Amino acid sequence: MHMSFDFPAQATRQLPSNLACRCVKVDAASWRRAAEELSASGGRFLTLWGADDRGRDGRFRIYAAYLLPQDVLVLEHDPGDVANPTYPSLASQFPSALRMERAIYDLLGVASTEPDNRGWLRHGGWPETVFPLRRDVDGTQQYPVVSEAYPFLQVEGDGVHEIAVGPVHAGIIEPGNFRFSVVGEKVLRLEERLGYTHKGIAKRFEEMRQHDGYRLAARLSGDSAAAFSWAYCAALEAIAGTVCPPRATNLRALALEHERLANHLGDLGALGNDAGFAFGLTQFSRLKEDLLRTNVAAFGARYLMDYILPGGVALDLPEHASRALLDQYLTLERDVKNLRSIYDEHGGLQDRFREAGRLEKDLAAKLGAIGLVGRASDVCCDLRVDHPWAPYDRLKATLVTQTSGDVAARVQVRFGEIGESLQLCRMLLEDVSSGPIRTEVPLAEPDRLGVGLIEGWRGPVMIALETGPDGAIRRCHAHDSSWQNWPLLEYAVLGNIVPDFPLINKSFNLSYSGHDG
């Protein structure tokens, strides 16, 4: 990848991060030109967020983060007129930015030049004239919820009708509204409306101390607790100039790979069940339960909400735990290999998986597919491989990809990543040398921006942390890769029949909570 223009040296600074990262202040023309050239050269858009700096220098700020082959590039832009701040939209170059731009307006009142001005997160929960992330807004203020109609885009024609699904779903699944336009059972269009799980995380971070924020980060999306808490700790440690002990980084990676294993096992069972193969659900649920019980013995909890903390980890591996873990990996590897053969050879199952929810490589790349969904469409990116941080920089993880981009491909990526994670876990246990599991992290200086970027099981999760005075958090932006991949589901389902949507949706298995914050 090559960008044909250079940023002024005085506008560029290195950002503390677990990966190489730089921040550049740009004007509107450079903001727009950077997006165009990054899109043309294959740059990957990571996230977009805004900040209210009026109490400090009287301005708003908009930030965009991109993943380049050599580092992470963060662009900082001043949107100008405080009374009517605007910035150039990124949506024409990076379509996944559109919903982020709509969310920024709902929360901060800073608009992009993109004409889609429909709200995304507000849902009538606060007045249109109130922007919760502005410094002069009282975060404790309660507003009456006002029901508002949402202008879904209409599809017209003979035989076209709409099917509304959600926002309340059966079981315990989180809310999301899916509006299908169909002819018969064939899907012509799907439009999503999310944002129902918005919890005000960014405002809550501002009420917390730097050394406590990891607990909230771990709860952004419960199935990605290790990934988000590590991203938060990586950002804080980078700002504070703290190096995590080698034993602690190994244990963090072990926890992260256990999280990946547990989610892949659960998904493979659910995908079998959605295709009418209850045997798969039973067997993979058993394997996931065995792994979660192993988590209790090794890390002290089934789900690792509070295991990764600033400076290291909460607990060391108990005596003899390594032997028990290695035995568990051997059993898991054998059973998953057998189940993979059953899945591959089951005609009814493969008939449901193959060609369902296909996302072609060209479209996946154009629309910014990332993480597991991208790798199933041969969009090759895994931070553990392409931008490895400690201890992955010495583990040499292998990229797992597929080319067909359908449900079958996303199933095969999960199987492949289970095998790769088991291999990484073995290597981590062999490399767990004696030493401390935690070091002290001093209070970071105020007004420092740091980035933590971790490859979670869905894809990259990112924390952009800015410190305040006396150990406070000035702001914290959290990003889940579901932001990129939710819009892709709308394309993957086109041409499929309505009854296949639950299967296609599960093959993506995106986060509502992590997306909404």
Backbone torsions as a table, in degrees:
resi	resn	phi	psi	omega
1	MET	NA	134.1	-180.0
2	HIS	-137.1	131.6	175.4
3	MET	-104.2	133.1	-169.7
4	SER	-84.7	2.5	177.7
5	PHE	-130.2	155.2	-179.1
6	ASP	-109.9	141.9	175.5
7	PHE	-82.9	146.4	176.4
8	PRO	-59.4	136.2	-177.4
9	ALA	-58.1	-38.0	-177.5
10	GLN	-69.8	-16.3	179.3
11	ALA	-94.6	-2.6	-174.3
12	THR	-111.1	134.9	174.7
13	ARG	-141.5	150.7	175.7
14	GLN	-76.4	138.2	175.8
15	LEU	-102.3	138.2	173.1
16	PRO	-65.9	130.4	-175.6
17	SER	-164.3	162.9	172.8
18	ASN	-75.6	-14.2	172.9
19	LEU	-119.3	159.3	175.3
20	ALA	-57.6	130.4	-172.5
21	CYS	-150.1	138.1	176.3
22	ARG	-135.3	152.2	-179.8
23	CYS	-121.0	135.4	-178.1
24	VAL	-129.4	129.7	173.3
25	LYS	-83.9	129.7	-176.2
26	VAL	-134.3	154.0	172.3
27	ASP	-87.4	-179.6	-174.9
28	ALA	-61.5	-41.0	-178.8
29	ALA	-64.7	-43.4	179.5
30	SER	-69.8	-35.4	176.4
31	TRP	-58.8	-46.6	-178.4
32	ARG	-69.7	-42.9	-177.0
33	ARG	-68.3	-37.4	177.6
34	ALA	-61.9	-43.4	179.4
35	ALA	-62.1	-43.2	-179.6
36	GLU	-62.5	-45.3	-176.1
37	GLU	-74.9	-35.8	176.2
38	LEU	-65.3	-40.4	177.4
39	SER	-63.2	-44.0	-178.4
40	ALA	-67.8	-29.5	-175.1
41	SER	-98.8	3.8	175.2
42	GLY	94.2	13.9	175.9
43	GLY	-64.6	147.2	-178.2
44	ARG	-105.4	124.1	178.3
45	PHE	-77.7	128.7	-178.1
46	LEU	-99.4	-56.4	-175.7
47	THR	-164.8	167.7	-178.0
48	LEU	-140.5	134.2	176.8
49	TRP	-152.3	165.4	-178.3
50	GLY	-127.8	164.0	-178.6
51	ALA	-147.4	148.1	176.9
52	ASP	-100.8	105.1	179.0
53	ASP	-106.8	20.7	-176.1
54	ARG	-63.7	-30.2	178.3
55	GLY	-73.3	-14.4	-177.3
56	ARG	-104.6	-50.8	179.8
57	ASP	-135.1	12.0	174.9
58	GLY	78.5	17.4	-174.2
59	ARG	-129.6	162.8	164.3
60	PHE	-95.5	162.9	176.0
61	ARG	-135.5	142.5	171.9
62	ILE	-121.6	135.1	-178.8
63	TYR	-122.1	141.0	172.5
64	ALA	-129.7	135.3	179.8
65	ALA	-114.7	134.8	-179.9
66	TYR	-126.7	145.4	175.6
67	LEU	-99.0	117.6	178.0
68	LEU	-108.9	165.5	-179.2
69	PRO	-59.1	-32.4	-174.7
70	GLN	-100.8	-21.3	-176.3
71	ASP	-167.0	-176.4	172.8
72	VAL	-102.9	130.1	179.7
73	LEU	-108.8	123.4	175.7
74	VAL	-111.5	121.9	176.7
75	LEU	-100.2	133.1	179.3
76	GLU	-114.4	126.8	-175.0
77	HIS	-130.7	135.0	173.9
78	ASP	-91.4	113.3	-175.6
79	PRO	-75.6	4.3	170.8
80	GLY	87.8	-136.8	-173.0
81	ASP	-40.0	113.1	-176.4
82	VAL	-64.3	-30.6	-179.7
83	ALA	-72.9	-29.0	-178.9
84	ASN	-145.9	66.8	-174.3
85	PRO	-74.2	134.6	176.5
86	THR	-140.3	159.5	178.3
87	TYR	-145.7	156.0	-178.9
88	PRO	-65.3	132.6	178.4
89	SER	-67.0	145.4	175.1
90	LEU	-98.5	-3.2	-168.0
91	ALA	-65.3	-31.1	-179.7
92	SER	-70.0	-28.3	176.1
93	GLN	-92.0	-37.6	-178.1
94	PHE	-131.3	92.1	-172.9
95	PRO	-55.1	-30.7	-178.1
96	SER	-67.4	-14.4	179.0
97	ALA	-71.4	-19.4	-172.9
98	LEU	-58.5	-49.4	-178.2
99	ARG	-67.4	-33.1	176.5
100	MET	-65.0	-38.5	177.2
101	GLU	-64.1	-41.0	178.3
102	ARG	-64.8	-38.6	178.5
103	ALA	-66.9	-40.1	178.2
104	ILE	-59.5	-41.3	179.3
105	TYR	-65.1	-45.0	179.9
106	ASP	-58.0	-38.2	-173.0
107	LEU	-92.3	-32.4	-171.2
108	LEU	-120.7	-18.5	-179.9
109	GLY	76.1	21.0	175.7
110	VAL	-107.2	121.2	-171.2
111	ALA	-100.2	146.4	170.1
112	SER	-89.7	174.4	178.6
113	THR	-83.0	0.3	177.6
114	GLU	-70.9	132.1	-173.7
115	PRO	-74.3	-10.9	-179.6
116	ASP	-73.6	98.5	-176.5
117	ASN	-102.9	17.6	175.7
118	ARG	-68.4	139.2	178.7
119	GLY	-63.9	157.7	179.7
120	TRP	-121.9	-43.5	-174.8
121	LEU	-108.7	-18.5	-167.6
122	ARG	-69.0	-46.0	177.2
123	HIS	52.1	31.9	179.6
124	GLY	70.8	12.2	-177.1
125	GLY	-79.9	-16.1	174.5
126	TRP	-152.1	159.6	-175.7
127	PRO	-63.1	153.4	179.6
128	GLU	-60.8	-26.0	-177.2
129	THR	-88.9	-0.4	179.6
130	VAL	-105.5	133.5	-179.0
131	PHE	-125.3	102.5	-165.9
132	PRO	-57.8	-28.0	-176.7
133	LEU	-89.0	4.4	172.6
134	ARG	-76.2	146.5	-174.0
135	ARG	-65.9	-25.3	-176.7
136	ASP	-91.0	10.8	179.4
137	VAL	-101.4	131.4	178.1
138	ASP	-77.9	113.3	-177.5
139	GLY	-68.5	-14.8	-179.8
140	THR	-91.1	-6.4	-178.1
141	GLN	-64.5	132.0	178.1
142	GLN	-100.9	137.4	179.0
143	TYR	-124.2	145.6	175.0
144	PRO	-66.3	138.7	178.0
145	VAL	-79.3	125.9	-178.1
146	VAL	-112.6	121.6	179.6
147	SER	-68.6	129.9	-178.5
148	GLU	-130.5	136.3	176.0
149	ALA	-70.4	142.8	179.5
150	TYR	-107.1	128.9	-175.6
151	PRO	-81.3	76.0	172.8
152	PHE	-58.9	145.1	176.7
153	LEU	-72.1	138.3	-174.1
154	GLN	-98.4	142.5	171.8
155	VAL	-112.8	126.2	-176.6
156	GLU	-116.0	155.8	178.2
157	GLY	147.4	166.3	-179.5
158	ASP	-62.3	130.0	175.3
159	GLY	79.9	0.7	-179.1
160	VAL	-84.5	131.4	172.3
161	HIS	-141.2	167.2	-175.2
162	GLU	-108.2	146.1	171.7
163	ILE	-123.3	122.2	178.2
164	ALA	-98.5	128.1	177.5
165	VAL	-122.6	124.4	-179.9
166	GLY	85.4	-171.9	9.9
167	PRO	-74.3	-17.8	177.8
168	VAL	-86.6	126.3	-178.5
169	HIS	-109.7	165.6	176.2
170	ALA	-68.7	155.9	177.0
171	GLY	72.0	-144.6	-175.2
172	ILE	-109.5	10.3	-179.8
173	ILE	-62.4	145.1	-178.4
174	GLU	-73.9	161.9	-170.8
175	PRO	-78.6	141.7	172.7
176	GLY	-161.1	143.5	-176.5
177	ASN	-105.8	121.5	-179.8
178	PHE	-118.0	122.3	-178.1
179	ARG	-112.8	109.4	-179.1
180	PHE	-95.8	135.5	166.6
181	SER	-106.9	122.6	-170.6
182	VAL	-135.1	156.4	165.5
183	VAL	-119.6	116.3	-170.9
184	GLY	64.4	-120.0	175.6
185	GLU	-109.6	2.5	-178.2
186	LYS	-85.5	130.9	-177.1
187	VAL	-82.9	121.7	174.7
188	LEU	-92.6	-32.5	-178.3
189	ARG	-157.9	144.7	170.5
190	LEU	-129.1	131.4	173.0
191	GLU	-125.0	131.6	-179.5
192	GLU	-99.6	149.9	165.4
193	ARG	-131.7	116.9	-178.8
194	LEU	-116.0	-163.1	179.8
195	GLY	96.7	0.8	-177.2
196	TYR	-72.2	-19.8	-177.8
197	THR	-98.4	14.5	-177.4
198	HIS	-58.8	125.4	-172.0
199	LYS	-115.2	0.0	-178.5
200	GLY	71.5	36.4	-175.5
201	ILE	-60.7	-43.7	-176.7
202	ALA	-59.6	-41.5	178.9
203	LYS	-69.1	-37.1	179.5
204	ARG	-65.2	-37.7	177.4
205	PHE	-56.9	-37.5	-176.1
206	GLU	-67.4	-14.9	178.8
207	GLU	-92.7	-1.6	-171.5
208	MET	-108.2	163.3	173.6
209	ARG	-86.2	154.6	-178.0
210	GLN	-55.3	-41.3	-174.7
211	HIS	-80.2	-3.8	178.3
212	ASP	-107.0	-14.2	-173.9
213	GLY	-62.4	-23.2	-179.2
214	TYR	-62.0	-30.0	-178.7
215	ARG	-67.9	-40.4	176.6
216	LEU	-69.6	-40.0	178.8
217	ALA	-58.8	-39.3	-178.9
218	ALA	-65.4	-18.9	-176.6
219	ARG	-105.3	10.6	175.6
220	LEU	-62.8	-43.1	176.7
221	SER	-147.2	109.0	-168.3
222	GLY	-56.3	-29.3	-179.0
223	ASP	-82.4	-1.6	178.8
224	SER	-126.6	35.7	-175.5
225	ALA	-61.6	-45.2	-178.9
226	ALA	-64.8	-41.8	-178.5
227	ALA	-64.1	-49.0	-176.9
228	PHE	-70.1	-39.8	179.9
229	SER	-67.5	-35.2	176.8
230	TRP	-67.5	-41.3	178.7
231	ALA	-60.9	-42.7	177.9
232	TYR	-62.5	-49.3	-178.5
233	CYS	-63.2	-37.4	178.4
234	ALA	-62.2	-41.0	178.7
235	ALA	-65.4	-46.1	-178.7
236	LEU	-65.5	-44.6	-179.4
237	GLU	-63.6	-36.9	179.1
238	ALA	-66.0	-42.9	178.2
239	ILE	-62.3	-42.4	-176.8
240	ALA	-79.9	-6.2	-179.0
241	GLY	69.9	31.9	-177.6
242	THR	-100.6	134.3	176.1
243	VAL	-103.9	122.4	-179.2
244	CYS	-70.9	137.5	179.8
245	PRO	-59.1	146.3	-177.8
246	PRO	-55.4	-40.2	179.9
247	ARG	-63.6	-37.6	-180.0
248	ALA	-67.9	-40.7	179.0
249	THR	-64.7	-36.6	176.7
250	ASN	-63.8	-42.8	-179.9
251	LEU	-68.5	-34.8	174.3
252	ARG	-61.1	-46.2	-180.0
253	ALA	-64.3	-37.4	178.0
254	LEU	-62.4	-43.1	177.7
255	ALA	-63.9	-41.2	179.7
256	LEU	-63.2	-41.3	179.7
257	GLU	-70.7	-33.4	173.9
258	HIS	-63.4	-39.4	177.1
259	GLU	-62.7	-41.2	178.0
260	ARG	-62.9	-46.0	-179.9
261	LEU	-60.1	-47.8	-176.6
262	ALA	-60.5	-42.8	-178.9
263	ASN	-69.9	-40.6	177.7
264	HIS	-64.5	-40.6	178.5
265	LEU	-62.9	-46.1	179.1
266	GLY	-61.8	-40.9	-179.6
267	ASP	-66.8	-41.1	-179.1
268	LEU	-63.6	-36.7	175.4
269	GLY	-67.3	-44.0	-179.2
270	ALA	-66.0	-36.9	178.3
271	LEU	-66.3	-39.5	174.6
272	GLY	-61.4	-42.5	-179.1
273	ASN	-65.5	-40.4	179.3
274	ASP	-66.1	-21.0	176.8
275	ALA	-97.0	12.9	176.3
276	GLY	83.1	20.0	-177.5
277	PHE	-116.0	79.2	-174.4
278	ALA	-63.2	-26.6	178.0
279	PHE	-57.1	-40.2	179.8
280	GLY	-62.9	-43.9	178.4
281	LEU	-59.5	-44.6	-178.6
282	THR	-61.4	-47.2	-174.9
283	GLN	-71.3	-44.1	-179.4
284	PHE	-71.7	-31.0	174.8
285	SER	-63.9	-38.6	177.1
286	ARG	-62.8	-43.9	-178.8
287	LEU	-66.8	-39.4	177.9
288	LYS	-64.6	-42.5	179.1
289	GLU	-61.8	-41.8	177.2
290	ASP	-59.9	-40.8	-179.6
291	LEU	-67.9	-40.7	179.3
292	LEU	-64.2	-36.1	175.5
293	ARG	-67.5	-34.5	174.2
294	THR	-64.0	-37.8	175.7
295	ASN	-57.1	-41.5	179.9
296	VAL	-60.7	-44.7	-178.5
297	ALA	-68.6	-35.4	-174.3
298	ALA	-91.3	-41.1	-171.8
299	PHE	-116.2	-7.2	176.4
300	GLY	90.9	2.7	-179.7
301	ALA	-160.1	152.3	177.1
302	ARG	-68.0	-49.3	177.4
303	TYR	-111.9	134.7	-161.9
304	LEU	-92.5	61.0	-177.0
305	MET	-66.6	-39.0	-171.7
306	ASP	-123.9	25.6	-177.5
307	TYR	-83.5	-44.4	179.9
308	ILE	-91.6	120.8	-177.5
309	LEU	-137.1	166.9	-175.8
310	PRO	-53.8	126.5	177.9
311	GLY	92.6	-10.7	-179.3
312	GLY	164.3	-133.4	-178.8
313	VAL	-132.1	164.1	-174.0
314	ALA	-78.3	-34.9	-173.8
315	LEU	-136.6	146.6	171.5
316	ASP	-85.3	162.6	174.5
317	LEU	-66.2	131.8	176.8
318	PRO	-62.3	162.7	177.4
319	GLU	-60.3	138.3	179.9
320	HIS	70.2	4.7	-179.5
321	ALA	-66.8	-34.4	-178.3
322	SER	-59.9	-43.0	179.9
323	ARG	-64.0	-42.6	179.5
324	ALA	-65.0	-38.4	178.8
325	LEU	-65.8	-43.7	179.6
326	LEU	-61.6	-39.3	177.0
327	ASP	-64.4	-40.6	178.6
328	GLN	-63.4	-41.5	179.5
329	TYR	-63.1	-39.1	179.8
330	LEU	-64.0	-44.6	178.5
331	THR	-64.4	-44.5	-179.2
332	LEU	-63.0	-43.6	179.5
333	GLU	-60.6	-43.9	179.4
334	ARG	-63.9	-46.8	-177.0
335	ASP	-68.4	-39.7	178.9
336	VAL	-66.4	-37.7	177.5
337	LYS	-61.1	-42.6	178.8
338	ASN	-66.1	-42.8	-180.0
339	LEU	-67.6	-33.7	176.8
340	ARG	-62.9	-39.7	177.1
341	SER	-63.1	-40.1	179.1
342	ILE	-65.3	-45.3	178.7
343	TYR	-61.3	-45.1	-176.5
344	ASP	-65.6	-30.1	-173.8
345	GLU	-99.8	-1.4	-178.3
346	HIS	-86.5	109.9	-174.2
347	GLY	-60.9	-43.4	-179.2
348	GLY	-64.4	-39.8	179.7
349	LEU	-65.9	-47.3	-178.9
350	GLN	-66.5	-30.7	177.0
351	ASP	-63.8	-34.1	177.2
352	ARG	-78.0	-35.0	-175.0
353	PHE	-76.6	-45.9	-171.4
354	ARG	-71.2	135.7	178.4
355	GLU	71.5	-6.8	178.9
356	ALA	-80.0	133.6	175.4
357	GLY	60.2	40.8	-176.1
358	ARG	-71.3	133.1	175.2
359	LEU	-124.5	101.1	-176.0
360	GLU	-64.0	152.7	-175.3
361	LYS	-58.0	-46.8	-176.6
362	ASP	-60.1	-44.3	179.7
363	LEU	-68.9	-40.7	179.3
364	ALA	-60.2	-43.6	179.7
365	ALA	-67.4	-41.9	-178.6
366	LYS	-64.3	-37.8	-176.4
367	LEU	-90.0	-1.1	172.9
368	GLY	86.4	31.4	177.0
369	ALA	-56.3	141.6	-174.0
370	ILE	-142.8	157.8	175.5
371	GLY	68.3	-145.9	-176.7
372	LEU	-57.6	-44.6	-179.3
373	VAL	-60.8	-42.8	178.3
374	GLY	-64.9	-44.3	-177.2
375	ARG	-64.3	-30.2	177.3
376	ALA	-70.5	-18.4	176.5
377	SER	-107.9	22.1	176.3
378	ASP	65.0	26.0	169.5
379	VAL	-94.2	101.8	-162.7
380	CYS	-89.1	100.5	177.1
381	CYS	-153.5	123.1	174.2
382	ASP	-148.1	116.3	-175.9
383	LEU	-57.6	-29.7	179.6
384	ARG	-65.0	-23.6	-178.3
385	VAL	-102.0	-47.8	-172.6
386	ASP	-84.1	-34.0	-178.1
387	HIS	-135.8	59.9	-172.1
388	PRO	-67.5	136.5	173.4
389	TRP	-110.9	168.5	-178.9
390	ALA	-63.9	132.8	5.0
391	PRO	-95.1	6.3	-175.9
392	TYR	-67.3	-18.7	179.4
393	ASP	-66.5	-17.5	176.7
394	ARG	-113.2	-5.9	-179.4
395	LEU	-84.9	-25.4	178.8
396	LYS	57.7	60.4	178.7
397	ALA	-63.8	153.6	-178.7
398	THR	-104.0	135.1	179.1
399	LEU	-75.5	132.0	178.1
400	VAL	-108.7	119.6	-178.9
401	THR	-135.1	162.2	169.7
402	GLN	-135.8	167.6	-175.2
403	THR	-114.7	-21.4	-170.8
404	SER	-78.3	-22.7	174.7
405	GLY	68.0	16.8	179.3
406	ASP	-105.4	-174.5	178.6
407	VAL	-57.8	-40.7	179.8
408	ALA	-58.7	-40.3	-179.8
409	ALA	-67.0	-41.1	-179.9
410	ARG	-68.4	-30.1	172.6
411	VAL	-66.6	-44.9	-177.8
412	GLN	-66.9	-35.4	175.7
413	VAL	-62.2	-40.9	178.3
414	ARG	-62.5	-45.5	177.5
415	PHE	-59.4	-46.0	-178.6
416	GLY	-63.7	-38.4	-178.7
417	GLU	-74.0	-26.7	172.1
418	ILE	-61.4	-47.4	178.7
419	GLY	-61.5	-41.8	179.8
420	GLU	-66.9	-40.8	179.6
421	SER	-65.5	-39.1	177.0
422	LEU	-62.1	-40.3	177.3
423	GLN	-64.5	-42.3	178.6
424	LEU	-64.2	-39.6	178.4
425	CYS	-61.6	-42.3	177.5
426	ARG	-61.5	-44.4	179.8
427	MET	-63.6	-38.8	179.5
428	LEU	-65.3	-41.0	178.8
429	LEU	-66.3	-37.0	177.5
430	GLU	-66.5	-26.4	-173.6
431	ASP	-101.7	3.4	-179.6
432	VAL	-77.9	91.2	179.9
433	SER	-83.0	167.8	177.7
434	SER	-69.6	157.3	-179.9
435	GLY	147.0	174.5	-178.3
436	PRO	-68.4	153.9	177.7
437	ILE	-104.8	1.4	-179.0
438	ARG	-159.9	147.1	172.2
439	THR	-129.7	157.0	-179.1
440	GLU	-71.7	139.0	176.0
441	VAL	-110.5	113.4	-179.3
442	PRO	-69.2	161.9	174.3
443	LEU	-62.1	132.1	-177.9
444	ALA	-78.9	151.4	176.4
445	GLU	-63.0	149.3	179.7
446	PRO	-70.7	159.6	175.5
447	ASP	61.7	34.0	174.1
448	ARG	-109.1	134.8	178.0
449	LEU	-106.2	127.2	177.6
450	GLY	-131.0	155.5	-176.3
451	VAL	-124.4	135.7	170.6
452	GLY	-120.7	127.1	-176.4
453	LEU	-132.9	117.2	-173.8
454	ILE	-129.3	139.4	176.2
455	GLU	-82.3	97.5	174.8
456	GLY	-76.8	-176.3	-174.6
457	TRP	-71.6	-29.6	176.0
458	ARG	-81.0	-33.5	-173.5
459	GLY	158.2	-166.0	-176.7
460	PRO	-66.2	136.7	167.5
461	VAL	-116.1	143.9	-173.1
462	MET	-134.2	140.0	171.5
463	ILE	-121.7	125.9	171.6
464	ALA	-110.5	109.7	-171.6
465	LEU	-111.9	128.4	173.4
466	GLU	-117.8	129.2	-174.5
467	THR	-86.4	150.5	174.4
468	GLY	-110.0	-174.7	-179.7
469	PRO	-73.9	150.9	172.5
470	ASP	56.3	40.5	175.2
471	GLY	80.9	11.3	178.8
472	ALA	-85.4	166.6	173.7
473	ILE	-103.8	120.1	178.1
474	ARG	-75.2	-45.1	174.1
475	ARG	-161.3	158.6	177.0
476	CYS	-148.2	119.8	177.4
477	HIS	-105.4	126.4	179.0
478	ALA	-112.4	137.6	-177.6
479	HIS	-132.8	131.3	175.1
480	ASP	-109.8	145.3	-178.0
481	SER	-65.3	-11.1	175.5
482	SER	-60.4	-26.7	176.0
483	TRP	-56.4	-41.1	179.3
484	GLN	-73.1	-36.7	-167.2
485	ASN	-94.0	-20.2	176.6
486	TRP	-57.2	-46.0	179.7
487	PRO	-62.6	-26.6	-179.1
488	LEU	-68.2	-28.4	177.9
489	LEU	-60.3	-33.8	179.1
490	GLU	-63.2	-31.1	178.2
491	TYR	-84.3	-39.0	-176.0
492	ALA	-63.4	-29.2	-175.9
493	VAL	-84.1	-13.3	-176.4
494	LEU	-61.1	134.8	179.5
495	GLY	83.0	-10.1	175.8
496	ASN	-86.9	169.1	177.0
497	ILE	-91.1	153.3	-176.2
498	VAL	-55.1	-42.4	-179.0
499	PRO	-62.9	-15.9	177.7
500	ASP	-86.1	-7.3	-177.4
501	PHE	-61.1	-45.6	179.7
502	PRO	-57.2	-37.7	179.1
503	LEU	-67.5	-45.0	179.8
504	ILE	-65.0	-44.0	179.1
505	ASN	-59.5	-45.1	179.8
506	LYS	-65.7	-31.8	179.5
507	SER	-67.6	-26.2	171.4
508	PHE	-81.4	-43.7	-177.2
509	ASN	41.7	66.0	-178.2
510	LEU	-89.0	162.8	-175.9
511	SER	-93.8	126.7	169.6
512	TYR	-75.5	-50.4	-173.5
513	SER	-66.7	-44.2	179.1
514	GLY	-65.6	-30.8	178.8
515	HIS	-73.1	-37.9	-170.9
516	ASP	-89.2	-30.5	178.9
517	GLY	61.1	NA	NA
